[in-house]
Amino acid sequence: MLKIESLNTYYGDSHILRGVDVQVPAATAVGLLGRNGMGKTTLIRSLMGYVKPASGRVLVDGKDVTGWAPEKMARLGIGYVPEGRGIFPNLSVRENLVMAERPGLDGRKAWTFERVMHTFPRLAERLGHGGQQLSGGEQQMLSIGRALMTNPRLMILDEATEGLAPLIVAEIWRVIGEIRATGIATLIVDRDYRKVLGHTEQAVVMQKGRIELAGTSAALAADTSRLGEFLGV
């Protein structure tokens, strides 16, 4: 579904991504691992159109969409949960959700408002609250729920559990498991490499803007010495 080929991205004179190749097949969960500052978020921002790559290609269903604007990428069926959540603080929980509601590219509405409420009971109790009135965990649930309301084919989750309490973290991983079970492809970035490898079929490890390790999640989980080398675990 998603294929990234030889992607190079700069911030000014700083060469951040150096020939990155990543694939996310349909209905497959892929983990994106690496220590802070290795280029994970830059990779996501480059494929989503927030940052223009210097070279390389981003392909969706074989079509070259390199440098497309974020709103055009969203219309391809890509749901994005950014680091920092990105909800609208001046809108209510209900408004944040219903503004994003639309059928998937195939016309299906597997994720409805009612289903999101069932998945996130905390949000159902706070429909009239403004985004700024929610706790960090509730804001993260809202960000994920809003992305699901677009009925995406691919979900990208960038540090979805960062800074959250353990009970909320467990809830987020439960929802990620439910998303996978519905056949939505996922690209997951998270510091907890064990959780990432346990919730994905494939994974890649970034080091200084390059992909240094790639393979099945089970094989990478078993290769503790290499993981230790690149993740410092």
DOSE-898245 format. One line per 2 residues: their letters; for each residue x, y, z negated of N, C-alpha, C. Coordinates in steps of 0.05 Angstrom, whole numbers. Layout:
N
A = X Y Z X Y Z X Y Z ~ ...
REM end
This chain:
233
ML = 17 -24 0 0 0 0 17 25 0 ~ 36 26 -19 54 49 -21 82 40 -17
KI = 96 54 1 124 47 6 140 73 7 ~ 162 73 -9 180 96 -10 206 87 2
ES = 216 101 23 240 93 37 261 115 36 ~ 284 108 25 308 125 26 303 154 18
LN = 288 158 -4 280 184 -11 303 199 -25 ~ 308 224 -16 327 242 -27 313 268 -35
TY = 316 276 -60 303 300 -69 324 317 -85 ~ 323 343 -80 340 362 -94 324 381 -111
YG = 335 391 -133 326 414 -147 348 435 -144 ~ 345 454 -126 366 472 -120 390 457 -108
DS = 413 460 -121 437 445 -111 440 418 -124 ~ 422 411 -143 424 386 -157 411 364 -141
HI = 426 343 -135 416 320 -120 404 300 -140 ~ 378 299 -142 364 283 -162 359 255 -153
LR = 344 252 -131 338 225 -120 358 219 -98 ~ 370 195 -99 391 188 -81 385 162 -66
GV = 369 165 -45 363 142 -28 345 121 -42 ~ 324 130 -54 307 113 -70 287 97 -52
DV = 285 71 -58 266 53 -44 249 40 -65 ~ 223 42 -62 204 29 -81 179 21 -65
QV = 168 -2 -71 143 -11 -59 123 -18 -80 ~ 97 -11 -75 75 -18 -93 55 -32 -75
PA = 54 -59 -74 34 -73 -59 6 -69 -70 ~ -14 -74 -54 -42 -72 -63 -47 -90 -86
AT = -63 -81 -105 -72 -97 -128 -48 -107 -145 ~ -26 -93 -145 -2 -101 -159 7 -79 -178
AV = 16 -87 -202 26 -68 -222 57 -68 -220 ~ 68 -45 -218 97 -41 -216 106 -23 -238
GL = 127 -31 -252 139 -14 -273 162 2 -263 ~ 164 27 -272 186 45 -264 201 52 -290
LG = 224 40 -294 239 43 -319 265 59 -315 ~ 275 69 -337 300 85 -337 301 104 -360
RN = 324 111 -369 327 129 -391 318 157 -382 ~ 315 175 -401 307 203 -395 327 216 -376
GM = 317 231 -357 334 245 -338 345 229 -315 ~ 334 205 -311 344 188 -289 330 192 -263
GK = 308 208 -263 294 214 -238 266 202 -235 ~ 255 190 -256 230 177 -253 207 196 -247
TT = 205 218 -262 184 237 -257 188 252 -231 ~ 213 257 -224 219 270 -198 210 252 -175
LI = 213 226 -178 204 207 -158 174 209 -155 ~ 160 209 -177 130 211 -176 122 238 -164
RS = 134 259 -172 127 286 -162 134 288 -132 ~ 154 274 -123 161 275 -95 141 259 -78
LM = 133 236 -88 113 221 -72 86 234 -72 ~ 79 248 -94 53 261 -97 52 288 -83
GY = 74 299 -73 74 324 -59 79 348 -75 ~ 85 346 -101 92 369 -117 120 379 -111
VK = 137 361 -102 164 368 -95 169 357 -67 ~ 181 374 -50 186 365 -22 213 350 -20
PA = 212 325 -12 238 311 -8 255 323 14 ~ 281 321 11 299 330 32 300 311 55
SG = 297 285 49 297 265 70 284 239 59 ~ 280 220 77 266 196 69 236 198 75
RV = 222 177 69 193 176 77 176 164 54 ~ 152 174 52 131 163 35 109 152 54
LV = 103 126 52 84 114 69 61 103 53 ~ 36 108 61 12 97 49 -2 82 71
DG = -6 56 67 -18 38 88 -3 41 114 ~ 23 45 113 40 47 137 40 75 150
KD = 24 94 139 23 121 151 43 139 136 ~ 58 154 151 77 173 139 63 197 127
VT = 64 199 101 51 221 87 71 238 71 ~ 96 237 79 117 251 65 111 281 64
GW = 112 293 41 108 322 38 79 331 39 ~ 60 312 40 32 320 39 26 333 13
AP = 7 352 13 -1 366 -11 -14 347 -31 ~ -12 352 -57 -24 334 -77 -53 328 -72
EK = -69 348 -64 -97 343 -60 -102 324 -37 ~ -85 324 -16 -88 305 6 -80 277 -3
MA = -60 275 -20 -52 249 -31 -74 237 -48 ~ -88 254 -63 -110 245 -79 -132 233 -62
RL = -137 246 -38 -158 236 -20 -151 210 -8 ~ -126 201 -10 -118 175 0 -124 153 -20
GI = -135 161 -43 -143 141 -63 -122 137 -85 ~ -106 158 -90 -86 156 -110 -94 173 -135
GY = -96 160 -158 -103 173 -182 -77 178 -198 ~ -73 202 -208 -48 210 -221 -53 219 -249
VP = -41 206 -269 -42 215 -296 -14 226 -303 ~ -11 252 -302 16 264 -305 26 264 -333
EG = 52 266 -336 64 271 -362 54 298 -371 ~ 44 299 -396 32 324 -405 2 326 -402
RG = -9 306 -389 -39 301 -387 -53 319 -366 ~ -48 345 -366 -59 361 -345 -89 364 -345
IF = -102 362 -368 -131 366 -368 -137 396 -368 ~ -162 403 -364 -171 431 -364 -180 439 -392
PN = -165 455 -407 -172 460 -435 -197 476 -439 ~ -205 492 -418 -228 509 -421 -254 495 -412
LS = -252 470 -403 -275 454 -395 -281 433 -417 ~ -306 426 -419 -314 405 -438 -304 378 -428
VR = -306 358 -446 -299 331 -438 -316 322 -414 ~ -342 327 -417 -360 319 -395 -353 333 -369
EN = -347 359 -370 -340 374 -346 -314 364 -334 ~ -294 358 -350 -269 347 -340 -274 321 -324
LV = -292 305 -334 -297 280 -321 -314 282 -295 ~ -337 296 -298 -356 296 -275 -345 312 -251
MA = -327 331 -257 -315 347 -234 -299 329 -216 ~ -288 306 -227 -271 289 -211 -287 265 -199
ER = -312 263 -206 -328 239 -198 -331 238 -167 ~ -324 216 -156 -329 211 -127 -325 181 -122
PG = -337 171 -100 -333 143 -93 -305 139 -82 ~ -297 114 -83 -271 106 -71 -272 108 -41
LD = -249 103 -29 -247 105 1 -266 85 14 ~ -271 63 0 -290 43 12 -319 48 4
GR = -324 70 -9 -351 78 -16 -361 66 -42 ~ -345 50 -55 -354 37 -80 -350 57 -103
KA = -367 53 -123 -365 68 -148 -362 50 -172 ~ -340 35 -172 -336 16 -193 -333 30 -220
WT = -320 54 -219 -316 69 -244 -335 92 -244 ~ -356 89 -260 -377 110 -263 -372 125 -290
FE = -387 146 -293 -386 161 -319 -393 142 -342 ~ -413 125 -338 -421 107 -359 -399 87 -366
RV = -385 77 -346 -364 58 -350 -341 71 -365 ~ -334 95 -358 -313 109 -372 -320 114 -401
MH = -346 120 -407 -355 123 -434 -353 97 -450 ~ -359 75 -436 -357 49 -449 -328 42 -455
TF = -310 50 -436 -282 44 -439 -269 61 -461 ~ -278 86 -463 -267 105 -482 -289 115 -501
PR = -297 99 -521 -319 108 -539 -313 134 -553 ~ -287 139 -558 -280 165 -571 -289 189 -555
LA = -286 187 -528 -295 209 -511 -325 212 -511 ~ -339 190 -513 -368 191 -514 -378 207 -538
ER = -363 207 -560 -370 222 -584 -363 251 -582 ~ -348 259 -561 -338 286 -559 -344 300 -533
LG = -366 292 -520 -372 302 -494 -374 333 -492 ~ -383 345 -514 -386 374 -513 -362 389 -523
HG = -341 375 -532 -317 388 -541 -300 398 -517 ~ -287 421 -521 -269 430 -501 -243 414 -500
GQ = -230 414 -478 -205 398 -476 -185 406 -497 ~ -184 432 -504 -164 441 -524 -171 432 -552
QL = -196 422 -557 -204 414 -583 -198 384 -589 ~ -188 370 -569 -183 342 -572 -155 337 -583
SG = -152 314 -596 -126 306 -605 -109 297 -581 ~ -83 293 -585 -66 285 -563 -75 259 -551
GE = -83 240 -568 -92 214 -558 -118 216 -542 ~ -136 233 -552 -161 237 -537 -157 251 -511
QQ = -138 270 -510 -131 283 -485 -120 263 -465 ~ -104 244 -474 -93 224 -456 -115 206 -446
ML = -134 198 -463 -157 183 -454 -172 198 -433 ~ -176 224 -437 -191 240 -418 -176 241 -392
SI = -150 244 -392 -134 245 -368 -137 219 -352 ~ -136 197 -366 -139 171 -352 -167 167 -342
GR = -187 175 -359 -215 172 -350 -221 189 -326 ~ -210 213 -325 -214 231 -302 -203 219 -277
AL = -179 207 -279 -167 194 -255 -184 170 -246 ~ -195 155 -265 -212 132 -258 -238 141 -245
MT = -248 164 -252 -273 174 -240 -270 179 -210 ~ -245 180 -199 -241 183 -171 -241 156 -156
NP = -245 134 -172 -245 107 -161 -221 102 -143 ~ -197 104 -155 -172 102 -139 -166 74 -131
RL = -149 72 -110 -137 46 -103 -111 42 -118 ~ -98 64 -125 -72 64 -138 -73 84 -161
MI = -64 75 -185 -62 93 -208 -33 96 -215 ~ -24 121 -218 3 127 -227 1 139 -255
LD = 14 126 -274 14 134 -302 42 141 -310 ~ 47 167 -316 73 177 -323 74 182 -353
EA = 86 165 -368 89 167 -397 62 171 -411 ~ 44 152 -405 17 154 -416 15 151 -446
TE = 36 139 -459 34 135 -488 53 153 -503 ~ 66 171 -490 87 187 -503 75 204 -526
GL = 88 202 -550 80 219 -572 54 212 -586 ~ 43 189 -580 17 181 -592 20 162 -615
AP = 0 162 -633 0 145 -656 -2 116 -647 ~ 9 97 -663 9 69 -654 -19 58 -647
LI = -39 65 -662 -66 55 -655 -76 65 -628 ~ -69 90 -622 -77 101 -596 -61 88 -574
VA = -35 84 -579 -18 70 -560 -29 43 -553 ~ -37 28 -573 -49 2 -568 -74 4 -551
EI = -90 24 -556 -115 29 -540 -108 35 -511 ~ -88 52 -507 -80 59 -479 -71 34 -464
WR = -55 17 -477 -46 -8 -463 -69 -26 -458 ~ -89 -27 -476 -113 -43 -471 -127 -34 -445
VI = -129 -8 -443 -143 4 -419 -126 -2 -394 ~ -100 0 -396 -83 -6 -373 -88 -35 -364
GE = -90 -53 -383 -96 -80 -376 -123 -83 -362 ~ -143 -67 -371 -169 -68 -358 -168 -57 -330
IR = -152 -36 -326 -149 -24 -299 -137 -45 -281 ~ -116 -59 -289 -103 -79 -273 -123 -101 -265
AT = -140 -109 -285 -159 -131 -280 -179 -124 -259 ~ -184 -98 -254 -203 -90 -233 -191 -90 -205
GI = -165 -96 -203 -152 -97 -177 -140 -71 -168 ~ -140 -51 -185 -127 -25 -178 -97 -29 -181
AT = -82 -22 -160 -53 -22 -161 -44 -1 -181 ~ -22 -6 -195 -13 14 -215 18 17 -213
LI = 26 41 -217 55 48 -220 58 60 -248 ~ 72 47 -266 73 54 -294 100 62 -303
VD = 102 86 -314 127 96 -327 122 98 -356 ~ 139 85 -372 136 87 -401 163 79 -414
RD = 168 91 -438 193 85 -451 194 57 -463 ~ 171 46 -469 170 19 -481 173 -2 -459
YR = 198 -9 -453 203 -26 -430 190 -54 -434 ~ 188 -63 -459 175 -89 -464 146 -88 -455
KV = 132 -67 -463 104 -65 -455 101 -62 -425 ~ 118 -47 -413 117 -43 -384 121 -70 -370
LG = 141 -85 -378 147 -111 -365 125 -131 -371 ~ 112 -128 -394 90 -146 -400 64 -140 -387
HT = 62 -116 -375 37 -108 -362 41 -104 -331 ~ 62 -114 -320 67 -110 -292 77 -137 -280
EQ = 74 -139 -253 85 -162 -239 114 -156 -229 ~ 119 -131 -222 145 -124 -211 155 -99 -226
AV = 181 -94 -225 192 -70 -238 218 -62 -224 ~ 224 -36 -227 250 -26 -218 262 -9 -241
VM = 288 -7 -241 302 8 -262 319 29 -248 ~ 315 54 -256 330 77 -244 354 85 -261
QK = 375 92 -248 399 102 -261 411 124 -244 ~ 411 149 -255 422 172 -241 412 175 -212
GR = 385 173 -210 372 178 -184 373 155 -165 ~ 382 132 -173 383 109 -155 368 85 -168
IE = 358 67 -151 347 42 -162 370 22 -166 ~ 375 15 -191 397 -3 -197 388 -32 -201
LA = 364 -36 -210 353 -62 -214 325 -63 -202 ~ 318 -86 -190 291 -90 -180 285 -120 -179
GT = 260 -127 -184 253 -155 -184 227 -159 -198 ~ 220 -185 -203 196 -190 -218 200 -181 -247
SA = 179 -173 -260 181 -164 -287 191 -186 -306 ~ 182 -211 -300 191 -233 -317 221 -237 -315
AL = 232 -235 -291 261 -239 -287 276 -216 -300 ~ 267 -192 -298 281 -169 -311 279 -172 -341
AA = 257 -180 -352 254 -183 -381 274 -204 -392 ~ 280 -224 -375 298 -245 -384 328 -236 -382
DT = 333 -216 -366 360 -206 -361 367 -184 -381 ~ 369 -192 -406 372 -172 -427 399 -157 -425
SR = 419 -169 -415 445 -156 -414 444 -133 -394 ~ 432 -137 -370 429 -116 -351 411 -94 -360
LG = 389 -102 -373 371 -82 -384 385 -64 -404 ~ 401 -77 -421 416 -62 -441 435 -43 -428
EF = 447 -51 -406 466 -33 -392 453 -8 -382 ~ 429 -10 -371 416 13 -358 395 27 -376
LG = 385 13 -396 365 26 -413 375 32 -441 ~ 399 22 -448 410 27 -474 394 13 -496
V = 384 -12 -491 368 -26 -511 384 -49 -521
REM end
